[in-house]
Every structure is written in C-alpha cells, then in structure tokens.
Amino acid sequence: MSEIIYKSISQINGPLLFVNDVKNASYNEIVDVILDSGERVKGQVLETRNGVAVVQVYGSTTSMSPQGTGVKLTGSTFKLPVSDDMLGRIFNGFGEPIDNGPKIYSKEKVDITGAAINPYSREEPSEFIQTGISTIDGMNTLVMGQKLPIFSGAGLSHNRLATQIARQATTLNGSEKFGVVFGAIGITSEEANYFMRQFQNSGALSDSVIFLNLASDPSMDRIILPRVALTTAEYLAYEKDMNVLVILTDMTNYCEALREISSSRDEIPGRRGYPGYMYTDLSTIYERAGKIKGRKGSITQIPILTMPGDDITNPVPDLTGYITEGQITLSRDLNRKNIYPEVDVL
C-alpha cells in the first residue's frame, strides 16, 4: 500500500480532481482524498495516462482547494463486505448501514464491478415469477433470470408498482428461497420514507436488502449504487442459493449522473448530451441478471425509469430497450382514468 500523498492537484472540475505526477495509479483504484481539515473522503481513479490521474470524488468538492487537498492511493478497488446478515437491512449507496443497525463485518469482500456471465454458462430463463399483477403475469410475464424494465413518466405510479412487486413476487412452487434487493437512485426524502414504510409495514423487509440514494446526495453515489446492489444480489444468488429479484429505480437519475460526470471530463457528448458509451455502461448493469448452469440461485432484474417528457425515443429508454427483454410501459392516459396499474399492455 502506497503511503505517498500527492499534493499536485492541477484542477477541480465538478466531482473530478486532476492529479499530476502520479505513479502507478490503476484504473478503478480507490483513493483517500485528504482535506485541509484532515477529513478524508473516498474517491476512485477514472482514468490515468501520462502521469495524470483523474479522480472521481464520492462526495462534495465545494470545500476543496487544489493547494490544500491531498490524494493517497490505496492500491485496491472498491470491495463490498457481503453477508446474509444484510437481509432485513437498509444501506446507503456505499453499503453503509443507515437503519441504526451494526456495520456488516465479513471475511468475504467482493469487487463491485462484478464479472460478466459467460454466455455459454447461462441457463435459458424459463421459470415463471408470479407478481400478482395480472397485466404483468398475463401479458408481460416476468421470468426468472430475465431483465424486464418498467418505462414510466413523472407522476405515474411506478413507485407503488415497484413496492407491490417487491411485496408479492414469488416463485410458483414457493419452495426456493426468494429475496429482493431494492436499489433507489436519486430519489426524494419523501419517496425514501414511502419505500421504507411499505417494506416495514408489509413485513417484506425481512427478506429484502434496501439501498437508498437521495437526490441531495452527490451524483457520484448514483454511479456506485446499482453495482453495490447487484454485488449483494450475486452473493445471495450464487453463494446462498437464493432467487433474487433486483428492483432499480430510477435509472434515468443514474444516466443523468453519468452525463454530469462525462461533461466534467470534457468528453464529446452523444445524443442529447449523454456520453457515447452509455449503451456499454448500461449493459454492465443489466447483463448481470441471469441464471448460471449448475447453480441453484438466479438474479432477475426490474429496472424502472421515468421517460423525460414521456418520450420513449429518449436515449435512456431507447438504449434500455435494446439491452433488456421487452418492457412494461405505463400510460398517462390510463392514469388519468384512475386505472391502476396503468400498464399499456399493447
């Protein structure tokens, strides 16, 4: 582990620090950012070339100055301690408890980037997951190991639908262990309280792991949360033989954070200002769903996104539709008629 503290920051741009004369920095390496006051904030190396490291800070950079801030390399990537003690608990985007419970201590620490599932090792999804919602079970069937997004709009009842699916989802024979990993990205405090109330009052919390990232949290946290949630799901599925349903809401907030960081890096923008690599980035999240031959567990994903301006051609729903298998689309017209859930089955 390197003990060198680099005081050679040339520029602070949004959540990014540009550090000169850095030796042996690795891509995705975690760093300690040390402020004037001695406070330490975590960061991650996004890019390194010609001795310049671009560090993404997990937190606000408003109180930082190039002269008074130091960067220390840790020599390791972001690893999450995983344990089945996580069931029934609520965490922030970094996997730190926010429910007044104890920290998770585990010998097993897993890199949150995850490993892609070898296509040859994938088992074809075929087992039905019953959500108890007729428009989904009858017309847009959810299958174990599949990724089935919900396309919604501002003000529609996707949050209510998400918690209902989390409460009711079950496998048909009911004998396998079933759990829910719920990841909320960039939501308001009101929505966070709603989700926690729903899980606690229904008793679904005991078989769930919840990760919450609020709109007031730094945008960098939104990039981490889906990967932390999926790393937890992979541990429960492939080490503890559970069938895990991962619900991620709202993926539009994730893409907005991606666009903000891309803009800070002065990258050439793609369609509507989103980075050109957004398709690849989204696939590293969605493709972590699946069943593996010879393993009892599985990961099924329901990503939820709100279409900006109800526009299904927006890059976020457009690219999500390419990667996932079909989609459940909510209709504003049905919502105006007080129909719930307002699923447009056609």
C-alpha positions as CSV (number, residue, x, y, z in Angstrom):
1,M,0.0,0.0,0.0
2,S,1.4,3.4,-1.0
3,E,1.9,5.9,1.7
4,I,2.7,8.8,-0.7
5,I,0.2,11.7,-0.5
6,Y,0.1,13.6,-3.8
7,K,-0.4,17.4,-3.4
8,S,-0.2,18.0,-7.1
9,I,-3.9,18.7,-8.0
10,S,-4.0,21.0,-11.1
11,Q,-7.8,21.3,-11.4
12,I,-11.1,20.6,-9.6
13,N,-14.0,20.3,-12.0
14,G,-17.3,19.2,-10.5
15,P,-16.8,15.8,-8.8
16,L,-13.4,15.4,-10.5
17,L,-9.8,16.0,-9.4
18,F,-7.0,16.1,-11.9
19,V,-3.8,15.0,-10.1
20,N,-0.4,15.4,-11.8
21,D,2.8,13.3,-11.5
22,V,1.1,10.2,-10.2
23,K,3.0,7.0,-10.4
24,N,1.4,3.5,-10.8
25,A,-2.3,4.6,-10.4
26,S,-4.6,1.8,-11.5
27,Y,-8.0,2.1,-13.3
28,N,-10.9,1.9,-10.7
29,E,-8.4,2.1,-7.8
30,I,-9.9,3.6,-4.6
31,V,-8.1,6.7,-3.2
32,D,-8.3,8.7,0.0
33,V,-8.9,12.4,-0.6
34,I,-7.4,14.3,2.4
35,L,-8.8,17.8,3.0
36,D,-7.1,20.7,4.9
37,S,-9.1,19.9,8.0
38,G,-7.8,16.3,8.0
39,E,-11.1,14.9,6.9
40,R,-10.9,12.0,4.5
41,V,-13.3,11.4,1.6
42,K,-13.2,8.3,-0.7
43,G,-12.6,8.7,-4.4
44,Q,-11.9,6.4,-7.4
45,V,-9.4,6.6,-10.3
46,L,-11.4,7.1,-13.5
47,E,-8.6,7.5,-15.9
48,T,-4.8,7.6,-15.8
49,R,-2.3,8.5,-18.6
50,N,1.0,10.4,-18.9
51,G,1.2,10.7,-15.2
52,V,-2.1,12.4,-14.8
53,A,-4.8,10.7,-12.8
54,V,-8.5,11.7,-13.0
55,V,-10.1,11.0,-9.6
56,Q,-13.8,10.9,-9.1
57,V,-14.7,12.1,-5.6
58,Y,-17.5,10.3,-3.6
59,G,-18.9,13.4,-2.0
60,S,-19.0,17.2,-2.5
61,T,-15.9,19.0,-3.8
62,T,-17.1,22.5,-2.8
63,S,-14.9,22.8,0.2
64,M,-11.7,21.6,-1.6
65,S,-8.9,23.7,-2.9
66,P,-6.2,22.4,-5.3
67,Q,-3.4,23.6,-2.9
68,G,-4.9,22.2,0.3
69,T,-6.1,18.8,-0.8
70,G,-4.0,15.6,-1.0
71,V,-4.7,12.3,-2.7
72,K,-3.4,9.0,-1.3
73,L,-3.6,5.7,-3.4
74,T,-4.9,2.7,-1.5
75,G,-3.8,0.0,-4.0
76,S,-7.2,-1.7,-4.1
77,T,-10.5,-1.4,-5.9
78,F,-14.0,-0.8,-4.3
79,K,-14.8,-4.0,-2.4
80,L,-18.1,-4.6,-0.6
81,P,-18.3,-6.8,2.6
82,V,-21.1,-9.3,1.9
83,S,-23.1,-11.5,4.3
84,D,-26.6,-12.9,4.6
85,D,-26.8,-10.6,7.7
86,M,-27.6,-7.9,5.1
87,L,-31.2,-9.3,4.7
88,G,-33.6,-7.0,6.5
89,R,-31.3,-4.1,6.5
90,I,-31.2,-0.6,4.9
91,F,-28.0,0.9,3.5
92,N,-26.8,3.9,1.6
93,G,-25.2,3.7,-1.9
94,F,-21.8,2.6,-0.5
95,G,-23.3,-0.3,1.5
96,E,-23.0,1.6,4.8
97,P,-26.0,1.0,7.2
98,I,-28.5,3.9,7.6
99,D,-31.0,2.0,9.8
100,N,-29.1,2.4,13.1
101,G,-28.0,-1.2,13.0
102,P,-24.5,-2.5,13.2
103,K,-21.9,-2.4,10.4
104,I,-21.6,-5.5,8.2
105,Y,-18.4,-7.4,9.1
106,S,-17.4,-10.2,6.7
107,K,-14.3,-12.1,5.6
108,E,-15.8,-12.0,2.1
109,K,-15.2,-8.7,0.3
110,V,-16.3,-8.6,-3.3
111,D,-15.3,-6.2,-6.1
112,I,-18.4,-4.3,-7.1
113,T,-17.5,-4.2,-10.8
114,G,-18.6,-7.9,-11.0
115,A,-17.7,-10.4,-13.6
116,A,-19.7,-10.9,-16.8
117,I,-21.6,-14.2,-17.1
118,N,-20.1,-16.4,-19.8
119,P,-22.9,-16.8,-22.4
120,Y,-22.1,-20.5,-22.6
121,S,-22.7,-20.8,-18.8
122,R,-26.1,-19.1,-19.0
123,E,-29.2,-21.1,-18.4
124,E,-32.1,-20.2,-20.6
125,P,-34.7,-18.3,-18.5
126,S,-37.9,-20.4,-18.3
127,E,-39.3,-20.4,-14.8
128,F,-42.3,-18.1,-14.1
129,I,-42.2,-15.4,-11.3
130,Q,-45.7,-14.5,-10.1
131,T,-46.0,-10.8,-9.3
132,G,-49.8,-11.0,-8.5
133,I,-50.3,-8.2,-11.1
134,S,-52.5,-9.5,-13.9
135,T,-51.2,-7.2,-16.6
136,I,-47.7,-8.4,-16.0
137,D,-48.4,-12.1,-15.2
138,G,-50.7,-12.4,-18.2
139,M,-49.3,-10.1,-20.8
140,N,-45.7,-9.3,-19.9
141,T,-44.6,-12.3,-18.0
142,L,-41.6,-12.0,-15.7
143,V,-39.3,-15.0,-16.0
144,M,-36.5,-15.9,-13.5
145,G,-33.1,-14.7,-14.7
146,Q,-34.7,-12.2,-17.1
147,K,-34.4,-8.4,-17.2
148,L,-37.8,-6.7,-17.6
149,P,-37.8,-2.8,-17.3
150,I,-40.7,-0.6,-16.4
151,F,-41.0,2.6,-18.6
152,S,-42.8,5.2,-16.7
153,G,-43.2,9.0,-16.6
154,A,-43.1,11.7,-13.9
155,G,-46.1,11.4,-11.6
156,L,-47.2,7.9,-12.7
157,S,-47.5,5.1,-10.1
158,H,-44.2,3.3,-10.7
159,N,-43.1,3.6,-7.1
160,R,-46.4,2.0,-5.9
161,L,-46.0,-0.7,-8.5
162,A,-42.3,-1.4,-7.6
163,T,-43.2,-1.9,-3.9
164,Q,-46.2,-4.1,-4.8
165,I,-44.0,-6.3,-6.9
166,A,-41.4,-6.5,-4.1
167,R,-44.1,-7.5,-1.6
168,Q,-45.9,-10.0,-3.7
169,A,-43.3,-11.6,-6.1
170,T,-42.9,-15.4,-5.6
171,T,-41.9,-18.5,-7.5
172,L,-44.7,-20.8,-8.4
173,N,-43.6,-23.8,-6.3
174,G,-42.7,-21.5,-3.4
175,S,-40.1,-23.9,-2.1
176,E,-37.0,-22.0,-3.1
177,K,-35.5,-19.1,-1.0
178,F,-36.7,-15.9,-2.5
179,G,-35.3,-12.4,-1.7
180,V,-35.5,-8.8,-3.0
181,V,-32.6,-6.3,-3.5
182,F,-34.1,-2.9,-3.8
183,G,-32.0,0.0,-5.1
184,A,-33.3,3.5,-5.1
185,I,-31.2,6.0,-7.1
186,G,-31.5,9.8,-6.7
187,I,-35.0,9.8,-5.0
188,T,-36.5,12.4,-2.8
189,S,-36.7,12.1,1.0
190,E,-40.5,11.7,0.7
191,E,-40.1,8.7,-1.7
192,A,-37.4,7.2,0.5
193,N,-39.8,7.4,3.5
194,Y,-42.6,5.8,1.4
195,F,-40.4,2.9,0.4
196,M,-39.2,2.2,3.9
197,R,-42.8,2.4,5.3
198,Q,-44.0,0.0,2.6
199,F,-41.3,-2.6,3.3
200,Q,-41.6,-2.3,7.1
201,N,-45.4,-2.4,7.3
202,S,-45.8,-5.3,4.9
203,G,-43.1,-7.5,6.6
204,A,-41.3,-7.8,3.2
205,L,-38.2,-6.1,4.8
206,S,-37.1,-9.4,6.4
207,D,-36.3,-10.9,3.0
208,S,-35.0,-7.7,1.4
209,V,-31.9,-5.6,1.2
210,I,-32.5,-1.9,0.6
211,F,-30.0,0.6,-0.8
212,L,-31.1,4.2,-0.8
213,N,-29.5,7.2,-2.5
214,L,-31.2,10.6,-2.1
215,A,-31.4,13.4,-4.6
216,S,-29.5,15.5,-2.1
217,D,-26.5,13.0,-2.1
218,P,-23.6,13.7,-4.5
219,S,-24.2,12.5,-8.1
220,M,-21.2,10.1,-7.8
221,D,-23.1,8.0,-5.3
222,R,-25.7,7.2,-8.1
223,I,-23.0,5.6,-10.2
224,I,-22.0,3.2,-7.4
225,L,-25.4,2.2,-6.0
226,P,-26.6,-0.2,-8.8
227,R,-23.2,-2.0,-8.7
228,V,-23.3,-2.4,-4.9
229,A,-26.9,-3.7,-5.1
230,L,-26.0,-6.2,-7.8
231,T,-22.9,-7.4,-6.0
232,T,-25.1,-8.1,-3.0
233,A,-27.6,-9.9,-5.2
234,E,-24.9,-12.0,-6.8
235,Y,-23.6,-13.1,-3.4
236,L,-27.1,-14.1,-2.2
237,A,-27.9,-15.8,-5.5
238,Y,-24.7,-17.7,-6.3
239,E,-23.3,-18.3,-2.7
240,K,-26.5,-18.6,-0.7
241,D,-28.7,-20.3,-3.5
242,M,-31.5,-17.6,-3.3
243,N,-33.6,-16.5,-6.2
244,V,-33.1,-12.7,-6.1
245,L,-35.3,-10.0,-7.6
246,V,-33.4,-6.8,-8.1
247,I,-35.5,-3.6,-8.5
248,L,-33.6,-0.5,-9.5
249,T,-35.4,2.9,-9.6
250,D,-34.9,5.4,-11.2
251,M,-32.3,4.5,-13.9
252,T,-32.9,7.9,-15.5
253,N,-31.3,9.5,-12.4
254,Y,-28.3,7.1,-13.0
255,C,-28.0,8.3,-16.6
256,E,-28.2,11.9,-15.6
257,A,-25.3,11.4,-13.2
258,L,-23.3,9.7,-16.0
259,R,-24.0,12.7,-18.2
260,E,-22.9,15.1,-15.5
261,I,-19.6,13.3,-14.9
262,S,-19.0,12.9,-18.7
263,S,-19.5,16.7,-19.0
264,S,-17.0,17.4,-16.2
265,R,-14.4,15.3,-18.0
266,D,-14.9,17.4,-21.2
267,E,-15.9,14.3,-23.2
268,I,-17.5,14.7,-26.6
269,P,-21.3,14.4,-25.9
270,G,-23.5,11.9,-27.8
271,R,-27.3,12.1,-28.3
272,R,-28.9,14.8,-26.0
273,G,-25.7,15.3,-24.2
274,Y,-25.4,11.7,-22.8
275,P,-22.0,10.1,-23.2
276,G,-21.4,7.9,-26.3
277,Y,-20.5,4.9,-24.1
278,M,-23.9,5.0,-22.2
279,Y,-25.1,1.8,-24.0
280,T,-22.0,-0.1,-22.9
281,D,-22.3,1.3,-19.3
282,L,-25.9,0.3,-19.0
283,S,-25.1,-3.2,-20.3
284,T,-22.6,-3.7,-17.5
285,I,-25.6,-3.3,-15.1
286,Y,-28.4,-5.0,-17.0
287,E,-26.4,-8.0,-18.1
288,R,-25.6,-9.0,-14.5
289,A,-29.1,-10.7,-14.5
290,G,-29.3,-14.3,-15.3
291,K,-29.2,-18.0,-14.3
292,I,-25.9,-20.0,-14.3
293,K,-25.9,-23.7,-15.2
294,G,-25.3,-25.8,-12.1
295,R,-26.2,-23.0,-9.7
296,K,-29.5,-23.0,-7.8
297,G,-29.8,-19.2,-7.4
298,S,-30.8,-16.7,-10.0
299,I,-30.9,-12.9,-10.5
300,T,-33.9,-11.3,-12.1
301,Q,-33.9,-7.5,-12.7
302,I,-36.7,-4.9,-12.9
303,P,-35.1,-1.6,-13.8
304,I,-37.5,1.3,-13.6
305,L,-37.0,4.5,-15.5
306,T,-39.0,7.7,-16.0
307,M,-39.0,8.8,-19.6
308,P,-38.1,12.6,-19.8
309,G,-41.2,14.3,-21.3
310,D,-42.9,10.8,-21.7
311,D,-40.6,10.5,-24.8
312,I,-39.9,6.8,-25.5
313,T,-37.2,7.8,-28.1
314,N,-35.1,9.5,-25.4
315,P,-31.7,7.7,-25.2
316,V,-32.4,6.3,-21.7
317,P,-35.5,4.2,-22.6
318,D,-34.2,3.7,-26.1
319,L,-30.9,2.1,-25.1
320,T,-32.5,0.2,-22.2
321,G,-35.0,-1.3,-24.6
322,Y,-32.1,-2.6,-26.8
323,I,-30.4,-4.4,-23.9
324,T,-33.5,-5.8,-22.0
325,E,-36.1,-8.3,-22.9
326,G,-39.3,-6.4,-23.7
327,Q,-40.7,-3.7,-21.4
328,I,-43.7,-2.8,-19.3
329,T,-44.9,0.7,-20.3
330,L,-47.1,2.8,-18.1
331,S,-49.7,5.0,-19.8
332,R,-50.6,8.6,-18.8
333,D,-54.0,8.2,-20.4
334,L,-54.9,5.2,-18.3
335,N,-53.5,7.0,-15.2
336,R,-55.9,10.0,-15.9
337,K,-58.8,7.4,-15.9
338,N,-57.7,6.3,-12.4
339,I,-56.8,2.9,-13.6
340,Y,-54.1,1.1,-11.6
341,P,-51.6,-0.2,-12.5
342,E,-51.7,1.9,-15.7
343,V,-49.9,-0.7,-17.8
344,D,-50.3,-0.2,-21.6
345,V,-50.3,-3.9,-22.5
346,L,-50.0,-3.3,-26.2
